[in-house]
Amino acid sequence: MVIHVTNDTERSDITQGTMNDDDEFDCSQRAQLLRAVVLGANDGLVSIASLMMGVGAVKDDTKSMVLTGIAGLVAGACSMAIGEFVSVYTQKDVELAQRARRVRKNAGHEEETTNQRLKLPNPVQAAIASAFAFTIGGVVPLLAAAFIRRQHTLRLAVVAAAASLALVVLGGVGAVLGRTPMAKSSVRVLIGGWMAMAITFGLTKLIGTTGL
């Protein structure tokens, strides 16, 4: 009979390896959730601001802009939640399929392979985080428009300014999380938002003017 004695060093190595795997798993999940939050907030901000600027190009009243923004906010948040849920679930299915193929290929290492945990967030949590972030981002231009009731040109300028400031902040947050240059990230996000707002405003103005 052979007795295998596990000393303290081996136990420590096993424990340390397990802790490292757990830390890597947790960090990967956090990164995925943060990605969903940052993208959701940026999408909500750009989408609602562009939508409101487009409506403002053809209508002068505050009510039309705010109601359109609210409708876009609800539709966009639902769309983001569904999209994120489907995306994460699809990634999960793909990883499970790849794992099953590895198990069949390496018949002698089934236990080691199946014990590896998926480095993906919960699809429901990712969907909720994305929808909530979209809502937070979309509320910025809505609040900016709601407080300017009479002067239409000023209202459009305030919406554009509030959206621009929020885009710079989101670009900075994304740079910090991704450990990339903050100035470059902020400028890239800001220019992208400006392009979306300008294209939406210009096309809506053109359609409203020509009566197409």
Buried (B, 14 or more C-beta within 10 A) or exposed (E): EEEEEEEEEEEEEEEEEEEEEEEEBEEBBEBBBBBBBBBBBBBBBBBBBBBBBBBBBBBEBBEBBBEBBBEBBEEBBEBBBEBBBEBBBEBBEEBEEEBEEBBEEEEEEEEEBEEEEEBBBBBEBBBBBBBBBBBBBBBBBBBBBBEBEEEBEEBBEBBBEBBBEBBBBBBBBBBEBEEEEBEEBBBBBBEBBBEBBEEBBEEBBEEBEEEE
